[in-house]
Amino acid sequence: MTTVLELNARAVHAAMGVLHRLASGHGLPFRQVWARVLEDDPTLKADWEKAFPQLATTARTRLQYESINLVKAGWLRKSGRVWRLTGPGRQAYSQYGQDSAALLAKAYERYGYWSDERAAFNRAAEVLETLPDDSRWVSVEDLAESVGLAAAPLRVWLQSGRPPGWYLALGGDGEVPDVLGLTEGELDEWRTLLEDNQVYDAAASGGRAVRARIDRRLSDMVLRERAIEDGAVPRLMQPRRRAWLIRGTDARGVNLITSLWRDKGVCTLAADRLPLLEDGVDAETIRELVETYYSHLSSARRTETTQGFHAFLSQMREGDIVLTTDGDQVFLGEIKGAATETVTGDGPVLQRAVDWVNADSPLAMEELPEALTGPLGNPNAGLLEISEFTSDLEVFLDEEPEQTPAGVVADAELPDATDELAREVTMPDIEWLQDCVELLRDRPQLILYGPPGTGKTFTALALARHLTGGRRANVRLVQFHSAYSYEDFFEGFRPRAVPLAQPESKLEPDGGRLHGGSPYGGPGGKDLSDAGSGIVFDLVQGPLKQLAEQAEETRSEIFVLVIDEINRAHLAKVFGELYFLLEYRKEFVHLLYGSDAGRRFRLPPNLVIIGTMNTTDRSIALMDAAMRRRFSFMELHPGKPPVNGVLAQWLQDERLPADAAVLLDALNARIAQASLEDRDFRIGPSYFLRPAVHTQPRGLERIWKHQILPLLTELHWGEDVDVEAEYGLESLRQETNLPAVSPVPAPARFADGTTPPGSADHAETAAHTGNAPAGGGEPA
């Protein structure tokens, strides 16, 4: 089976091959790199779509994310949105030949080292930034040692990262290291930089030798001081770069990105009623103006308008990313100026200068992270902050993101069933469990159904823990019932009592308690229920939304929601608009109470839902056809594998008598022969999967009398059937030739003759050995 890693490696190898064939010093923008990759590997795109139709990213987008690994490995340099291989990048491509998997694995290794030591790399860059002012250079080995790095990764990383002063990190004798594999053009570039910084040693240089003056080397003592200073003195915190979705149309309904915005290099926000305001005005001032001049709008629209004006005037900053759409085309830009007010043909507008970087080659919607299509697909979203996608958008701008983009994180995959899981649920092999996994890979909703006692909930929870890799925090269990609602399951308003404002009281001189107050918050010792309280309503998340948000934030892990007795609730009422999302996991919807704030909501693909359904309960209806279409079903029935052999196997593993398994088979055979036409009336083995049933005197008799026979009595309600005579233990024992009373295994004993606590004759043994608790009580 083709893996994501294999296709990623093919794409990376092809892209490096395209750049390797270019003339020295030349590069290509990504769109041209991708076009040539498809020329070299024509089936790459089709192979990706065939192998991974459910993945959120395309092969093209994935290559852009993989370029981050190449940059941090020191193999790829991006400048002016042009890709170029570095000397070490050309060496790596030649070294690994056609072994694309090994090439990518090495890039991952280099990226991992950079990620683990990122603070040290940053500290090295800060030291280098100080050198041009002093016309000094430093040995790479000394610099690496001063910040706690290995020299080789630092030397290579400087070729792609190129922080200010990168060219002043040289060999021990001031030479440009030969191990970098630089071309003549790259050596000439380095020579020019050293000359401009007045450290070039012309006498010691010549041919491929490029050296710096030995007397301009930074001393070890000064280097150590600078490394310590730069690492210890915190820099002023710079505001994080933000990202914004903005849309606009003119009076004719024409998208502004195709006219004014692209032609003038701006983005605008209509402000036909807004008085002249300065950049940076506070939110309260804007709110008051909107309340005055936009009073014709609804309350919700006035709030939205206030937020839009405040964001445009006071929250947007130079350098922020802006994004807009025209149909399925996506345009990216960078804000270049402060907010101003101007007039267009449609009236007064607020305006900011923007460099629309891909105006001539917009992205397709499918190339962006799937989660971003939520807000982008909302036509009503005017100005919306989408800063959670800043790092991803920086990748599409061919910039180095400050934080790890979401698209770099590999999508979680469901693990295969294991023998350990089969042993946990007492199944003879993994075949049935693997079928469950395969069904969930195809559609992440599954229902385990069958009669009572077949281990549906136990199996569902065990499977959930396995799928999440043992992360219990990623598993949530909910119990459906007839009163369960959408507000319980997903989100809804909940009342909350709050104390009413009380007149300010004076402190008593003795102890400082308020006059008329109480430690319970209400006057005169009353609590909130009778002290005069108000009620507010909070929008509270239910278990599904909580787990969905966690899954969206952590795409590399699987999350499982187990719904016990799923058919006991009114499913159409409970799921609401989520009915649609069960079948279409890539789609987004607006939520009933508007909590998506314009971003819309989806069920992430790494959220699995496992339900259980009791098919015997006649008081509830089975699932309707629409819901059945959205789930896969796996049966757990006493008469079919894997359930029919569970009890016998468990008794054998526990070294207990096999009587219960023989009697259960005989019971189910009688039920099948009776007038009960429904096969779901048979009894499952879970009633007997407890050691006490088989080790305590008359344990089996108690279970049979108080759990099995009442169940069968209910099934024969209104019928002239003697349940005791038909299904009683005595009758079944006679049929199976078993003794009248099941044997109780002799309890294990310690070397001193005592028995373990909890065994049948522990108290008697303890009394004979003098270990009985004082007062004649039960043993602990």
N, C-alpha and C positions, 0 to 999 in steps of 0.2 A: 504494500500500500504506500502510495506517495505521501510524504510528510511535508508539513509547512517548511521545515528546515531545508529539505532538499530543493524545493522550488525557490526559496529565498536565496540559497546558495547559487542556483543557476542564474538568477537575475543579477546578483552581485558580481559573479564571475564575468558575465557578459558585459556589464557596465564597465568594469575595470578593463576588460579587453578593448572596448570601444575607445576609452581614454588612453590606453597604452599605445594604440596605433597612431595617435595624433603626433604631429610634429612637435619638437621640443618647445616648451613654453606655451603651447596652445591648450585650450579647453573648450567646453561646450556647455550651454545652458541645459538644464535637466530635460526639457521637452525634446531636445535634439538627441540627448543621450538615450532617452527611452525609445525614440523612433529607431535609432540604430540597433538598440538591443533587440527589438522585434524583428529587424532585418536579419540579425545574426541567429536568433532563436525564434523562428516564426510560430512555434507551437506553445511558447511559454504562457501567453495569456489564456489560450484555450485550455491548456492543461491545468492552470490554476483554477479557472472557473468550473471545470469538470470535477476536480478533486475536492474543492472547498466552496461549494455553492452557498453555504451558510455563514462563511466568514464575513466579518464586518468590513474588511479592507480588500482592495483589489491588488493585483500584482504590481501595478504601477505605483500605487500609494505605499505598498510595503517596501519597495525599493527606496523610496524617499526616506522612510523611517530607518532602513538599514544603513543609509548613508551616515547616520549619526555614529554608528559603530566604526565605520571606516575613518571618519574624522578623528575620533578619539584614539584610534589605533595609530594615527599619524600617517595614514595612507592617502587621504583625500583632503584637498583644500578647496574651500568655496570662497570665492571673492567676486563681488559684483554679480552674484547669482550665476557664476560660471564654475563648473566643476573641473578640477585638474588633479591628476595623480601627482603625489610627491615622489621624491627619489625612493624612500622606503616603500611607497606603494607600488612602484614599478618593480622593485626587488621582490616584494611579496608575491606579486602576480607571476613573475617568472619562476620563483622558487616552487610554488605549489602547482604550476602547470595546469592540468585539467582537473585536479582534485579540488573541485569547488567547495565541497563540504569541509575539508581541512582548512581551506582559505578562510571561510566564514567563521569556523570555530576559533581560529587564531585571532580574528577581529573581535569576537566575543570575549576572548581571554584578555586582550588588551583593553577593551572597554571596561571590563570588570575591574581591572587594576586601577584605571583612571577613576572609576566611580568610587571605589573603596578609599582612594587617596586624593579625592578631589580637593580637599582643603589644602593639602601639601602642594598640589599643582598650582592652585591659585596663589599660594604664598610665593612660589618660585616666580610666577608671572609678576607679582608685585615687586619683587627684588629686581627683576630685569627692567621694569618700568623706570627705576631710579637711575639706571646706568647711563642713558644718553646725555643726561644733564651734566654728568661728570666726565664724559668721554672715557669711560672705563669698560673693560670686558671682564668676563668671569669664566672660569673653567666649568664645563657642564658637570664634571664629577664632583667638584667642590660645591656647586650649587645644589646638586641632588642630595649630597650628604648633609648640607646645612638645613634642608627642609624634610629630611627623612625619606627620600625616594631612591629607587634604583636609577642609575644614570641612563641606561639604554632606553627605557620607556619615556623618560623626560626628553632626551635628545630627539627621539622620533616625533613625539607629540608637538614639539615646538615647530616642526615643519608644516603642520596643518593648522595648529591653533594660532601661531604667529602673533603673540601678544606684543605690545610695544617693547622694543629692545630685544626681540627674540634673536636677532643676528649677532648679539654680543655674548651669546653662550657658545664658547668655542672649546677646542681641545686644550690639553694641558700646556702646550707650547704656543697657543694662540692661533692654531690652524683650524680651518674648516674641516671637519672630520670626513675622511674618505669613505667611511662606512655608510654614509648617507646616500651614496650612489647618485650624486647630482650631475646634471648635464652641464655643458659649457655655458649655456645661457643662464642657468641658475647660479653657477659660480660667479659669472659676471655681475649678476644682480647683487650677490652677497658682497663682492668686492666694492661695488658702488656704495652700498650702505655703510661699509666700514670707512671708506674715504670720506663720505659726508659727515661721519661722526668723528673724523680726525684720529682714528686709531689704526688705520691701514699701514702695514709695513711693506712698502714697495720693494725694498732691498731684499727682504726675505721671501718675497712672493715671485711667482713666475710659472707659466704653463698652467697646470691644474692646481698649483699650490697657492692658496690664499691665506695670508697670515695677518694677525694684528700685532702691534708693537708690544713687546714683552713688558715695557715699562708702564703700560697703561692697564696692566692687570690689577684687578681689585684684590686687596690683601685679604687673607683668610680672616683676620680679626674683624675688619670692617664688614665682610660678608656675613659673618656670624651675627654681628650686631644688627645688621639690616634684616636678616631673616627673623631674628627674635622680635625686633620692633614691628615689622609688618605683620607678624603673626599674633602679636599681643595687643596692638592698638586697634580697636574696632573702628571701622570706617563709618561715616554717617550712613544710616540706613536710607537707601534710595527707594522711592515708591516703586512697587511692582508694576511692570508693564501690564496694561489692560487690553482687552479686546472688546469690540462693539459691533453689533449687527445694526445696520441702519438702512432704511428704505425710503424712497421718495418718488413721487410721480408729479408731473406738471398738470396744468388745468385740463389738458386733453387726455390725461391718463397714460402718457408716455413715460416709461421708466427713465429717471434722470441720469442713470449711469450710462445710458446710450447717447446722451446729449450733453447737458450742462456739466455734470460732474466729471465726465471723462474729458471733455473738451477744455474745461477751465481748470481741471485739477483741484476740485473742491468736493465737499459734501455739505449739504444744507438741511435745515430744519425750518419748516414753515412757521412764521411768527407774525402773522398779519395783524393780530390784535395786541401784541405784547409791546409795552413801552420800551424805550431804549434802555438797555442794561449793560453793565460792565462784565467783563470776564471774571469769574470767580464769585458771583453773587451767591448768597446763602439760600438754602432751601426754603426757609420760612418766608423770606421776601417774595420768592417766586410763587409760593403757595397763595399768598395774599393777593398777588397780582392776577393769578389765574382765577381765583374765586371772584374777583371783580370784573375782569375783562372777558372771561370765558364762562359766564354764569349760565349760558344757554346749554352747556354740555351737562350730561348726567354726572353724578358724584364720582362714579368709577372712572369716567373719561377725564374728569378734571384731575383726579389723582394721577392717572397715567400721563396726562399732559404736563403736570408739575414735575413728575419724575424725569420726563424726557428733556424738558428745558434745563433742569438742574444738572443732569448728566452732561448735556452738550456744553453748557456754560462753565461748569465748575469741576466736573469729574474727569472729563476727557483731558488728556495731556499730550503734548508733543511727543511723538515716538510710539503712541498707542497704535494698535492695529484696528483697522475698520474693515468690515466685510459687508458686501451687499450682493443681491441676486437679481438676475433677470431671467425668469423661467428657471431652467436647470443650470444656468451658467452662474458661476460664483466669481466675484471680483474681490481682490485683496488690495489693501492700501495701507499707508502709514501716514498718520497725522503729522503735518509739518508746521502748523502755526496755531496761534490763539484764536479764540472765537471772536468774530466780528459780526456786525449787522450791516446788511446791504439790501438792495432792492433788485428783484428780477422781474420778468414779465408777469409772474404770478403774485407779485406783491413782496412785502418785507420778509426777509429770511435771516436766520442765523447761519453763519458760514465758517467753515474751517478749511484751510488748505490741506490737500491730500495728494500724496504720490501714489497713484493707482498703478501698482507694479505689474499687473498682468492684464491691463486693459485690452491688449491685442490678442491675448491667448488665455481667456478665462478658464478656470477649472470647471470640470463637470461635478455635479452634486455627488455622484457615486464615488468620486475620488477622495472625499473628505471622510473623517471619522463618522461612523454610523450614528453615534450619539448626537452629533452636531446637526444632523438632518431634522431633529425634532424642532428646534427653534427656527431653522432655515425654512422648514416647510410650513410655517405658520404665517399666512399672508397678512395677519393683523398685527404682527410684531413690528412696531415702528422703529424705536430706538431701544435696544436691549443689550445689557452687558452680558458677554459670554466669555468672561476672563478665565473660566475653567478650561477653555480650549486654547489659551494663549500659546502654550508650548507647541501644540500641534500645528497651529497656524504659522508659527515661526519656522517649522520644518518646510512648509509649503512656500515660504518666502526665501528658502535656502539660507536661513540663518541658524546659528547654533542656539538651541533653547537653553534657558537658564535652569529649567526644571525638566524632569523626565516626561516626555509626551505620553499621553494615554495610548497612542497608537503603537508605541514601542513594546508595550506590555503584551505578551502572548495571550491569546484567548484561552480560557480554561478548557480542558478536554476531559470528558468522562473517562475514568479508569476502567479497565476490564475487571470482571469479577475474578475473585481469587479463591484458592482452596481454603484460606483462612476464613473468608466470609461464609463459604459453604459450611464449614465446621461450626461457625457461630450460630447459624440458623438450622443446624442439624439436617442439612441436605446431602444426599449421597454424592453429588458432583456439582459443578458450576454451570451446567448447561442451562438450567432454568433461569438462574441469576444473570447469566450472560445475555440471554434473550431480553431480560428487563433492561439491561444496559444498552443494547442495540436499539430497542424501541425508544428509549429516552434520547439517544443520539439523533434519531430521526425526528422525534417530536417530544419535547421535554415535559410531557404530561403523561402520567401513568396511573392507573387505578388497579389495585389488588382487590379482587372480589371473591367471595365465597361464604360458606356457612360459618356460624360461630365456632370458635375454638380452633381455627386453622392457622393461627399465627400471622394474621394479616398486618396488624399494627406492629408486632415485634419484628417481622421481616422488613416492613417499610422503614422503621427506625434504623435497623441494622444496615440496610442498603443505603440510607441517607448518610449515615456516619462514614460508610465506605466511600461514597461518591465525593464527600467533602474532605477526604484524606484524614479523617479523625478529628476534624475541627468542629467540636460540639457547638461553638458559638455560631456556626454557619447553618445549623439545623434548628428549625422552629416547628413545634407541633401545635395545631389548633384542633378543637373539637367542634364540629358543626352540630347544630340542633335546630329545632323548628322555629325558635325565636331569633336565630342568628341573622344578621342583616349586613348590607353593604357598609354601613357605618361601623359595625364591629370588625369587619374583615379588612376593609381598605382604609377608609378615613371618614370621619364624621364629627359633628359638633357635639361637645360634651359640656354640661354645666359645671361650673366651679364657683363655690361660695367665696366671697371676699368680704372682709369687714368694712362696714361703712365708716366714713371719716368721723372721728369723735372730737368733741371740743378739747382743746389743749388743757391738761390738768397739771396741778402743781404737785411737786414731790412731797411726800410725808417726811418729817424729820427722822423718823425711826425706820431705817432700812431702805428708804428711797422708793417705795412702791407708789404708783400713781393712785390718787384719790379715785375711788369708785372703780378701780381697775382690778384685774385678776390675771394670774399667770396663764389663763387660757385665752386671752385676747378679747374677751367680751366684757362689757361693763357689769359690775355687780356679781362677778363670778359666773356669768352665763357664757355658754359657748356660742359659736357662730350661728347655730340653728335657732337660737332664741334671743340673741343679743342685738338683733338688727343687722342683717347682712345683706349684701347684694349678690346677684348672680351674673356671672359673665360666661360666655360660651367660647370655648377654645376649639380650634380645629385639631383633632387628635388623630395621629396616624394609627392604623391597624397593623396587624402582623404582616400582611402581604406587602404593604407599601414600605414598611420598615426594612424588610428583607430585600425588596427590589432596589431600594436606594443603596443598601450595602453592596449588593451584587453589581450595581452600576459603577460604584466607586472602586471595586476590587475585581476587575475583570479576569484576573489570573486565578481566581478561586471559584469553586462551585458552591452554590447555596441551595439548600433544599427546604421546601415547605411541605410538611406532612399534614394532610387534612384527614383526620379520623372521622369515620361515619359521614363521608362527603354527601351522601344522598339523603341525609336527614334534614338538610336545609333546602329552602327554595332557591335553587342555584341561579336562576335567571335574575332574581332579586339581589342575591348576594354579590354576584360578579358584575352586574351592571354593564357599563361600557367596556369592562375588561374581558367580556365574552369574546369580543373581536380579537383582542390581543393574544388570547390563548392560541389562536390559529395563525396569526400573522405577527410573529415576534419582531420583525424588522420595522413594523409600522408604529406610528405614534398617534395618540388621541388626546383631545382636551379633557381634562378631568371635571367631574361633576361640580366640585366646589371651587374650581379655579386655582387650586394650589400649585399647579404647574407654572404659574406666572409667565405664561406665554411660551414656555419652552416645550410644552407638551410632554406626554409620558408614554413610556413603553415598558414592556416586560423584558428585561435583559436576557440574552440567550443563555447566560450562565446561572439562571434561576430555574431550578427543577421543581415541579410539583408532583408529589406522590399522594394519591388518595387511597382510602380503604372503604369498602362498601360491603355491608352485611346483606346478603341476598335472601336471608330467611325472614327478616322482619316484614310482615305484611302490612304494618301500619304506615309504611312509607312508600312513596312511588319510586320506581327506578328512574334513571336519568333519561331526559328527552333526547331526541335524535341529534339536535344541534350540539348538545354537550358531549354526547358520545363521539361525535365526529372529531372533537378536539382532544380526546384522550385515547391512549392505547389501553388495552385491558389484559391483565394476566390473572388466571384463575388459580385459586388455592382451594382444592376440594379434597375431602377425606378419601375419596375413591380413586384419585388420580395422583400420579407423581407430580411434584416431589413430596406431597403430604402423606400419601398412604404408607410410606415406610419410615416416617419420622419417629414415631413412638417406639417402634421396635429397635431402631438404631440407637435412640437415646438410652433406652433401658440397657442395651448391651454395653454402651460406652460407660454407663454409670454402674455397671455390674449389679443390676437389680433384676428381680424375677420378671419374666416375660408375660406374666398372667394378664396384666392390664392391656397389652397389645392384642392378645388373643381374644379377650372379652370385648374390646372395642370393635374388632373386625366382625365378631359374631353379632354385636348390637347393630352395626350398620347394615349387615346382611339382612337382619330381620326388618329393619326400617325399609330397606329396598323391596322386600317381599310383601310389606303391608300395603294397605290401601292408599298410602301417601304417594301421590304421583310426582310430587316435587322432589327432585334429587337433592335439593339444598337443605332438606330436613336431617341429613346425616350429621353425625357428631364428629367434631375435629379432635385432634390429640392434645390440644393445649391444656385441657382440664387435668391431664395426667402428667404433665411435664414439671412436676415439683417433687423433690425427694421425699417430703413428708407424707405424700400420698402412699408411698410404697414402704416407708421405714417405720411409720407409726402404727400401733395396733389399730385395726379397723379403719385405717386411713382411706383405703379404696372404698369401703362401704359407705363412709360419710360422704365422699364426693358423689358417689352414685345416688345416694338417697336424697341429698340436698341440692344437687346441681343438675345431674343428668335427668332423673325422673321428672322433676318439675318442668323441665324444658319439653319433654315428650308429652307430659300431661297437657301443656298449653297447645301443643300441636294437634292433639286429639280432642280438643275442647268441643263439647257438644256431641261427641261420638260415644257409642256404647263399647268402650274398650277398657279392659282392666290393664292399666299401664304397668302395675307392679308384676302381674302375672306374665305379661307379654315381654317386658324389657328388664325385669328385675335381675339382680345378680345371681340369685339361686337358680333361676331358670336357665340363665346363660351358662353357669358353671356346669350344670347337668349336661347341657348340650355339648360343651367343649371338654367334658371329662376332667375338669379342674377341681381341686379340693374345695370344700365348703368355705374355708377361710384362707385367704392368700397368705403364704408364708412371709414372715417379717425377717429380713436378714439379721444375723447376729451382729450386734454393734462392734465396731472396732474398739480395741482396748490398748491403753498405754502399758508400758513395761511394769508399772506398779499395780496393774489390775484395774485402774480407773477407766472410765469411758469419757469420750469427749462431751462437753456441755451441750445440751439439747438433744442427746440421744435418748432412746426410750427408757432405759433403766439407769440413767445417770444419777438420779436422786437416790435410788436404792444402793448403787455402788458407793456413792459418796457417804451414805449413812454407815455402811459397813467399814469404810476406811477411816471414819472419823473426820471427813471433810464436809459434812453437811453444814449449811449456814446456821448461825445461831438463831434460836427462837423457832426452829422447825420450819422456816420459810422455804420457798422454792429456790433451787440453786440459781445463781446469777447466770 
